Amino acid sequence: MATVKTKPDIPVFQPYLGPEVYEAAKRALDGGWIAIGRLTYDFEHELSAYLGLAGGGRNLLTVSSGTAALHSACVLAGVGPGDEVICPSFTFVACHQAITATGAGLAFCDVEDESFGLDPDSVRSLVNERTKAIMAVHYAGIPCRIDEIHEIAREYGLRVIEDAAHAFGSRSHGRLIGTFGDLVCFSFGPVKIITSLEGGALVTPNPEDVQLVRELRLVGIDTDRALRTNTRMWDYDVLRQGWRYHMGSMQASIGLSQLALIETFIENRRSYCRRYSEHFADISEVTTPMTDFADESMFIYFIRLPDARTRDELAAHLAAGGVHTGIHFQSAHEYSLYRSSRRGDLTMTERLADQQLTLPLHSYMDDESLERVIDSVRMFFG
């Protein structure tokens, strides 16, 4: 006899798609202009306001995805054929694709046990005459030791590209990610902390980069008058190689509706992460994130298990009860495309790739779902 499910599955990700989102979509559609336009400009303005960038010499521009932001940042950093970018193997492949799209090579460095962010010692060991930039990742919403990465960059004359796809709203030493440093990239993809369906943003400290990004994101065209006027452009010049990386009005409108809720999203995610950690603290086989979540805007909640076998058995146990899990991330240096890329010692990367398991975390989770996840993990360990 077939088993009858009495409770719905709990997904790893579940974006908030409440009435505000539908109203935002309707507003964009009713406006009759869904290309890049005034709503895109408004979203850029509100993102800048949230980060407090006005008057601080830093500029934010939206693009079509977090990957587009990373690729554009590589172009701004002057990365190209013959260069190398030092980056973690323990991250999503979008980072690596953004680098190699410029013709540059990868130099894989290791990550740290505490934050899963770049290990500064590993970074330093990989710098050579080909190194052009360092790509640092703020994993899960937990900032890496970014100040030390910048110190290394200054010492060797390198650019720093921050992949802050997981960390919109996170703080490092009291400073919002994006308000300091060099080139910072955000993602507003389907399952990120706030979503614009697909989208991203790039923050640059250089005013001269603003027009360049506008050209890069609009297939090299020299003007984006539609950004403020919602009118088509028929008289323009094409100045450089560019891509179709701009954000449309529909995405921007939805992004605006999500941004209005960001503080609520951050606070309830923090409370869920704390609840998980409190209930797993007495399980010797489980290592929880090494933070109290006070400064983190958490994209995922993860645990570490003793080894890959335990991780996979726990995932199977949870799946049998309708609790979905994820793995963030595999070791990129083991992908066919990157096996020949330069690398340092990756002991921690390979360990984490065997141990990490992502549990469900949504901006609005009900108590029953949280308790099901917690009870299922505790039951596995007896």
C-alpha positions in Angstrom: 0.0 0.0 0.0 1.4 3.4 -0.9 2.3 5.8 1.9 0.1 8.8 2.1 1.8 12.0 2.9 0.1 14.0 5.7 2.5 16.9 5.8 4.1 19.0 3.0 7.8 18.8 2.3 10.0 21.6 3.7 12.2 23.0 1.0 15.7 24.3 1.5 14.8 27.6 0.0 11.4 29.3 -0.3 11.4 33.0 -1.4 8.8 35.3 0.1 6.1 35.9 -2.6 3.5 37.7 -0.6 0.9 40.2 -1.7 3.5 43.0 -1.9 5.4 41.1 -4.6 2.2 40.6 -6.7 1.3 44.2 -6.3 4.8 45.2 -7.4 4.6 43.0 -10.5 1.2 44.5 -11.3 2.6 48.0 -10.9 5.3 47.3 -13.4 3.0 45.7 -15.9 0.4 48.4 -15.6 3.0 51.0 -16.2 3.5 49.6 -19.7 7.3 49.7 -19.5 9.1 46.5 -18.5 12.5 47.2 -20.0 15.3 49.1 -18.1 13.6 52.3 -16.9 12.5 54.5 -14.1 11.8 51.6 -11.7 15.4 50.4 -12.3 16.7 53.8 -11.3 14.4 53.8 -8.2 15.7 50.4 -7.1 19.3 51.6 -7.5 18.5 54.7 -5.4 16.8 52.7 -2.7 19.6 50.1 -2.5 22.1 52.9 -2.2 20.0 54.6 0.5 19.7 51.3 2.5 23.5 50.9 2.4 24.1 54.6 3.2 26.2 55.2 0.1 25.0 58.8 -0.6 27.8 61.2 -0.4 30.3 58.5 0.5 32.0 58.3 -2.9 30.7 54.8 -3.6 28.2 54.1 -6.4 25.8 51.2 -6.9 24.5 50.0 -10.2 22.1 47.1 -10.8 22.7 44.3 -13.3 20.8 41.2 -14.5 22.4 38.8 -12.0 25.0 38.3 -9.4 27.2 36.5 -12.0 26.9 39.6 -14.2 28.0 41.7 -11.3 31.1 39.5 -10.8 32.0 39.5 -14.5 31.6 43.2 -14.7 33.7 43.7 -11.6 36.5 41.5 -13.2 36.4 43.8 -16.3 36.6 46.9 -14.0 39.6 45.4 -12.3 41.3 45.0 -15.6 41.4 41.2 -15.5 42.1 39.6 -18.8 44.1 36.9 -20.7 47.4 36.0 -19.0 46.2 37.2 -15.6 45.2 35.1 -12.6 42.6 35.8 -9.9 43.0 34.1 -6.5 39.6 32.7 -5.4 38.2 30.0 -3.2 37.4 26.6 -4.6 34.7 26.3 -2.0 32.1 28.5 -3.6 29.6 28.4 -6.4 30.9 28.1 -9.9 29.5 31.5 -10.9 32.6 33.0 -9.3 34.9 30.9 -11.4 33.0 31.4 -14.6 33.0 35.2 -14.1 36.8 35.1 -13.9 37.4 32.8 -16.8 35.0 34.7 -19.1 37.7 37.4 -19.2 40.3 34.9 -20.4 42.1 34.9 -17.1 43.1 31.8 -15.1 42.1 30.7 -11.6 44.4 30.2 -8.5 42.4 28.2 -6.0 43.1 29.1 -2.3 41.9 27.5 0.9 39.2 28.7 3.3 39.1 29.0 7.1 37.5 26.7 9.6 35.5 29.4 11.3 33.9 31.6 8.6 34.5 29.4 5.5 35.9 32.6 4.0 39.3 33.0 2.4 42.3 32.1 4.5 44.7 35.1 4.2 47.8 32.9 4.6 46.6 30.8 1.7 45.9 33.9 -0.4 49.4 35.3 0.3 51.1 32.0 -0.7 49.5 32.2 -4.2 50.4 35.7 -5.2 52.7 35.8 -8.2 53.5 38.1 -11.1 50.3 37.0 -12.9 48.0 37.8 -10.0 45.6 40.7 -10.9 42.9 40.4 -8.3 41.5 38.5 -5.3 37.9 37.3 -5.2 36.7 37.0 -1.6 33.4 35.3 -0.7 31.2 36.1 2.3 29.9 32.6 2.9 26.2 32.1 4.1 26.1 35.7 5.2 29.2 35.5 7.5 31.8 38.0 6.5 35.3 36.7 5.8 38.4 38.4 7.2 38.0 41.1 4.5 40.3 43.7 6.1 43.2 41.3 6.0 42.5 40.5 2.4 42.6 44.2 1.6 45.9 44.5 3.4 47.4 41.8 1.2 45.9 43.5 -1.9 47.4 46.9 -1.0 50.8 45.3 -0.4 50.9 43.7 -3.9 48.9 46.3 -5.8 45.9 44.1 -6.4 42.1 44.7 -6.8 39.6 43.0 -4.4 36.3 41.7 -5.7 33.8 40.7 -3.0 31.2 38.1 -3.8 28.5 39.3 -1.3 25.7 37.2 -2.9 25.0 35.7 0.5 25.6 38.8 2.6 23.3 41.6 1.7 22.6 43.3 5.1 25.6 41.6 6.9 28.1 43.7 8.8 31.8 43.4 9.3 33.1 45.2 12.4 29.9 47.3 12.4 30.1 48.3 8.8 27.5 47.1 6.2 29.1 45.0 3.5 29.3 47.2 0.4 30.0 50.4 2.3 33.7 50.0 2.3 36.5 48.3 0.4 36.8 47.8 -3.3 34.4 46.2 -5.8 31.4 44.5 -4.1 28.9 42.3 -5.8 25.4 41.4 -4.6 22.8 38.9 -5.9 19.0 39.2 -5.9 18.4 35.8 -7.5 15.3 33.6 -6.9 16.3 32.3 -3.5 18.5 35.1 -2.1 17.6 37.1 1.0 15.8 39.6 -1.2 14.9 38.6 -4.7 14.1 40.6 -7.9 13.4 37.2 -9.6 16.9 37.6 -11.2 19.2 40.4 -10.6 22.3 41.7 -9.0 24.2 44.9 -8.1 27.8 46.1 -8.2 29.3 48.7 -5.9 32.4 50.6 -7.0 34.5 53.2 -5.2 35.5 54.8 -8.5 33.2 57.5 -10.0 34.7 56.8 -13.4 33.4 53.3 -13.3 29.8 54.3 -13.4 29.5 55.2 -17.0 31.6 52.1 -17.9 29.2 49.8 -16.1 26.3 51.5 -17.8 27.9 50.7 -21.1 28.9 47.1 -20.2 25.4 46.2 -19.0 23.7 47.6 -22.1 25.7 45.9 -25.0 28.2 48.7 -25.1 25.7 51.5 -25.8 26.8 54.9 -24.6 23.5 56.1 -23.2 20.8 54.7 -20.9 18.3 57.5 -21.0 15.6 55.0 -20.5 16.7 54.6 -16.9 14.9 57.8 -16.0 12.6 58.5 -18.9 11.0 55.2 -19.9 11.6 56.1 -23.6 13.3 54.1 -26.3 16.7 55.2 -27.6 17.2 55.5 -31.3 20.3 57.7 -31.5 23.3 56.2 -29.7 26.8 55.1 -30.2 28.5 51.8 -29.3 31.8 52.3 -27.6 32.9 48.9 -26.3 32.2 45.2 -25.9 29.2 44.9 -23.7 26.6 42.4 -22.6 22.9 42.3 -22.0 23.3 42.7 -18.3 20.7 45.3 -17.5 17.9 44.9 -15.0 14.3 45.4 -16.3 11.5 47.3 -14.6 9.6 44.2 -13.5 12.6 42.8 -11.7 13.3 46.2 -10.1 9.7 46.7 -9.0 9.8 43.3 -7.2 13.2 44.1 -5.8 11.8 47.4 -4.3 8.9 45.5 -2.6 11.4 43.0 -1.1 13.9 45.7 0.0 11.1 47.3 2.0 11.0 44.1 4.1 14.7 43.5 4.5 15.0 44.2 8.2 12.1 41.8 8.9 13.8 39.2 6.7 17.1 39.6 8.5 15.7 39.5 12.0 13.5 36.4 11.5 16.3 34.5 9.8 18.6 35.3 12.7 16.0 34.0 15.2 15.6 30.8 13.2 19.4 30.3 13.0 19.7 30.8 16.8 16.9 28.4 17.4 18.6 25.7 15.3 22.0 26.3 17.0 20.5 26.1 20.5 18.8 22.8 19.8 21.8 21.2 18.2 24.4 22.4 20.8 24.3 19.2 22.8 24.8 16.9 19.7 28.5 16.0 19.7 28.5 15.0 16.0 27.1 18.3 14.9 29.1 21.5 14.6 27.0 24.7 14.2 28.1 28.1 12.7 30.6 29.8 14.9 28.6 33.0 15.4 25.8 34.4 17.5 24.3 35.9 14.2 24.3 39.4 15.7 25.9 41.0 12.6 24.9 38.4 10.0 22.1 38.5 7.4 21.9 34.8 6.9 21.3 33.4 3.5 21.7 29.7 4.5 21.9 27.8 7.8 24.5 25.0 7.7 25.9 22.4 10.0 29.0 20.3 9.8 29.1 16.5 10.3 32.1 14.3 11.0 32.4 12.9 7.5 30.6 12.5 4.1 29.0 9.2 5.1 27.3 10.7 8.2 26.3 13.8 6.1 24.7 11.7 3.4 23.0 9.4 5.8 21.5 12.4 7.7 20.4 13.9 4.4 18.6 10.7 3.5 17.0 10.5 6.9 15.7 14.0 6.6 14.5 13.5 3.0 12.4 10.5 4.2 10.6 12.8 6.5 10.0 15.5 3.9 12.9 17.8 5.0 15.0 18.9 2.1 18.7 19.7 2.4 21.5 21.1 0.3 25.3 21.0 -0.1 27.1 24.4 -0.3 29.5 23.6 -1.9 31.5 21.0 -3.8 35.2 21.5 -4.4 35.4 23.4 -7.7 39.0 22.2 -8.3 37.5 18.7 -8.8 35.2 19.8 -11.7 36.5 18.7 -15.1 36.9 22.3 -16.4 39.1 23.4 -13.5 41.2 20.3 -12.7 44.3 21.9 -14.3 43.9 25.3 -12.6 46.6 26.4 -10.2 46.0 25.7 -6.6 47.5 25.9 -3.1 46.9 23.4 -0.3 43.1 22.8 -0.1 42.9 20.6 3.0 40.1 22.6 4.6 38.2 23.0 1.4 38.1 19.3 0.8 37.1 18.6 4.4 34.2 21.1 4.3 33.0 19.7 1.0 32.5 16.3 2.8 31.1 17.7 6.0 28.7 20.6 5.1 24.9 20.2 5.0 22.4 23.0 4.5 19.1 22.9 6.4 15.9 24.8 5.4 15.9 28.5 6.1 13.3 30.9 4.7 12.4 34.5 5.6 9.1 33.4 7.1 9.1 29.9 8.7 6.3 28.6 10.9 7.0 26.9 14.2 5.8 23.6 13.0 8.4 23.5 10.1 11.2 24.6 12.4 10.3 21.9 14.9 10.1 19.2 12.2 13.6 20.0 11.1 15.0 20.2 14.6 13.2 17.0 15.7 14.3 15.1 12.6 18.0 16.0 13.1 17.8 15.1 16.8 16.1 11.8 16.1 18.8 10.8 13.7 21.4 11.2 16.5 19.2 9.4 19.0 
